[in-house]
Amino acid sequence: MVHFLIMIGISSILFWVTLLSLSWYTKHDKYIIVPDFRTIYIHDVLTNLDNRDFNFYVVDSVSDPEKPSGTILTQDPMPGAKVKKNRMIYLTIVSFVAEKTVMPDLKSLTLRQAQSVLESSGLRLGKLTYVRAFDEDAVQQQFFQGKIILPGTRIDKGMLINLTVGMGARAVERSDSARVDSLE
């Protein structure tokens, strides 16, 4: 019986010492708060000495024409999280090289169809200019940065495409009413 009690006492002491040493080894209750790296340029984050307690890994880069290349979009763990020193921070950044797409042929499509085709190609509808043409709401010409862009041309995704669209019967009505006003 005495040996059994000694064994329980020694086991309890070893268990307590093990828990204390694990707490010391794992640095229990010693955390670092993760800062917000979003919208900061990746090079600035990597070279900042305040961030030396973290390891960084870029898991993805995505194209976003509205944000500067190389800026951080998302991070994991999120800002404000408590982590240990040398924790890996996973980042998604804006791509340094813009993703390309092929310019579709929008001529003779209705405005609604052209807008749908542009969006599916990763492009955006820019300025609309209405011109005299017999086919109402049909695309007459497509422009990129002020110049006609031919179908099949490779351009960056997210770019604005300006269109000229036919006025159809509205153009005839306007020209007739202009003549009537000038005759009176």
N, C-alpha and C positions, 0 to 999 in steps of 0.2 A: 504494500500500500504506500509506503514512504517513497519507494522508487517511482511509483506511478505519479505521485504529487510532484516529485522533483522533475520528472519528464514533462509534465504539464507546465511547470514554472519555466523551465528552460525553453520549451516550445513557445510559450507566450513572449518571453524576452526576445527570442530570435524573430518572431513574427513582428514585434514592435520595431526592432532594429531594421528589419527589412523594409517596412513601410516608411520609416524615416529616411533611409538611404535612397529609396525610390523617389520620394518627394524631392530630395536634394539633387539626385541625378537628373530627373526630368525637369528640374527648375519649376516646380509647381508654383502657381500664382505669380510667375514672372512673365508678363505678357507685354507685347508691343501693339499699339493701336495702328491699324492699317490706314494710311492716308488716302485721300482721293486722288488717284493718278489720272482720272478721265479728263480729257481735253488738253492734257500736257503732252508735249512732243517727246517721243520715246527716247531720243538721245539725251534730253535734259534729265529724264528720270534715271537713266543708267549712269550718268556721270555725276549726279548729285550725291555728295558724301553722306547726306542725311538718310539716304536709302540703302546704306551699306549693310543693314541688318536684314535685308530681304534679298531673295534670289528671284530673277525675272525670267519668264519664258513666254515668248510670243506664240500663241497657239493658232492664230488666224489673222489674215489681213483681208479687209474688204474694201471695195471701191465705194467712195462717197464723195461726189464732186462738190458738195457743199461744205466739206470740212478739209482742213489742210492735211496734206500727206504726212504720214508719220505720227499723227496724234493718236492718243489712246482712246478707244471707244468704250470698251468694257474691261472690267477686271474681276478676278476671282481669287481670293475672297473680297467681298465688297468693302467699301470704305467704312471705317469704324469698327471692323471686326477685331477681336483680340487673337493674336497669333504669337507663336514662339519665334525666337531669333532664327534667322536663316530659313524662314518659311518661303516656299515657292509661291510667287504671285503670277497667275496666268493672265496674259493680256491679249486683247484683240485690238489691232491698230488699223488706221486708214492706210490702204495700200500706197506705196511709193509710185507704182506704175498703174495708170488708169486702165481699167478693163475696157476692151474694145468691142464694138458691135458693128454689124454691116447695115448701112443705110438702106431701108426698104424703098420700093417704088410706090409712092403715094399718089402719083398722077391719076386722075379720073376716079379716085375713090371719093366717097362722100366724106364730109368733115368728121362725122362720127366714126366711120371705118378707119380713116387716117389716124385719128387720135388713138384708137384701140391698137392699131398696128405699131404706132410709135411707142406706146407704153409697153407692149409685149417685147419690143426690141431694146428696151431699157433707155429710150430717149424721151424727151419731154417736149410738149407742144409749146411753142413760143408765141410770137406775135402773128395775128391773122390780118391779112390785107385783102379786102374784097375788090375784085376787078370785074370789068364788063366781060361776060362770057355767057353763052346760051345755057350751059349746064349749071343749074343752081346748086350751091353747096358742094360742088365738086372741086377737088384740089387741081389747080392749074400748074403750080410750080412749087418746088421745095427749096428752101434756102438755109444755109448754115454760115453764120458769121458774115452775113451780107452777100454771100455768093451762092449761085446755084450749086446744089450738091447732087451729084449723079447717084442713081441707085447702085448699090454694090460697094460704095466707098466705105472704107473702115474709119470709124470715128470713135471717140471716147464715149462710154455709156454716160447717161445723165445730161448730155448736151441738149441745148434748146434748138429746135427746128422751127423756123418761121415758114408759114405757108401763105400762098395767094389762093383765094377761093373765088369761084364764080358766083355772080349775083343772079344769074338767070333772068327771069321775067322782071324782077325788081329793077334791073338796069334799064330795060325798055320803058317801064312805067316812069322812072325818074327822068329819062331823056325826053319823053313825050310831055311831061308836066313842065319841064324846063322850056320847051318850045312854046307851049301855050302861054306861059308867063311872059315870054319875050315878044309874042305877037300882040298882046294887049297894050 
